[in-house]
Amino acid sequence: MKLNTFFRHLRESAKNLGRNGWMTFASVSAVTVTLLLVGVFLVIMMNLNSMATSLEKDVRISVHMELTSTQEQQDALKAEIVKIPEVGDVTFSSKDEELDNMINSFGEDGKIFALYEQSNPLHDVFVVKTKEPQAIMKVAEQIEKMENVYSVNYGKGKVEKIFSSVGVSRNIGIGLIVGLLFTAMFLISNTIKITIFARQREIEIMKLVGATNSFIRWPFFLEGLFLGILGSIIPIGIILGFYNFLYNLIQPQLNGTFLELLSFNPFAFQVTGLLLLVGAFIGVWGSLMSVRKFLKV
């Protein structure tokens, strides 16, 4: 397509938006409402997914060694653990460090455990992290069979429930967003179809005087693009403004926990980009699908 032809289509689509003011308003309103719903669910799912990922990554295996194990045996055990393909990181924690952690975890009540500092009954521990959280059960089973291992703890039973719940919530969230997108595409397509139906005679005349299908489609393509982008602006403003308010209100109370909201930056740019892309795609798709049936004269 020649550049001057493209700019002609651009001017024509802009004029048509103004010429069909009420229909433009209806189409933009449909995009705005549906994208507002999509955006709210998107924000919720992105934060839930981030929290779930953080929770999964926090799962680790505590490998308690035999009290009688020597330094050489501990080094050999570590070397054997590191050889497991799914293992990502192995950290040593002495029994004295384990006792300090236990005392600190109980706060003021932890002082009663200070009596054990003279005769520490705890075990030296290897803290193992896997490359993929879901591999933790398999790795734990392998480590349990190794020599000089007293016990292996990773929250058996609870971890499986966490992974299951996270998977279900992700699938439900994806299903809701996909469902909303299809609903949005259907509603917006019908709204734009009404707009184009009012211009059916115009399309028929253009066809009869020899205009090609692509020549007719381009202005509607650009109109759909503009409608989608215009309909995205208000939801983006509302969602980001409300999210910034909630982030400043709630996040200070969540500090120090695994429940952490996504920081406003770069989250704001991600949401803006996604909603603009979705709005533009829905607007273009709705226009092209609606004008297709009127091109057969």
Buried (B, 14 or more C-beta within 10 A) or exposed (E): EEEEEEEBBBEBBBEBBEEBEEBBEBBBEBBBBBBBBBBBBBBEBBBBBBBBEEBBBEBBBBBBBBEEBEEEBBEBBBEBBEEBEBBBEBEBBEBEEBBBEEBEEEEEEBEEBEEBEEEBEBBBBBEBBBEEBBBBBEBBEBBEEBEBBBEBEBBEEEBEEBBEEBEEBBEEBEEBBEEBBEEBBEBBBEBBBEBBBEBEEEBEEBBEEEEEEEBBBBBBBBBBBBBBBBBBBBBBEBBBEEBEEEBEEEBEEEEEEEBBBBEBEEBBEEBBEBBBEBBBBBBBBBBBBBBEEBBEE
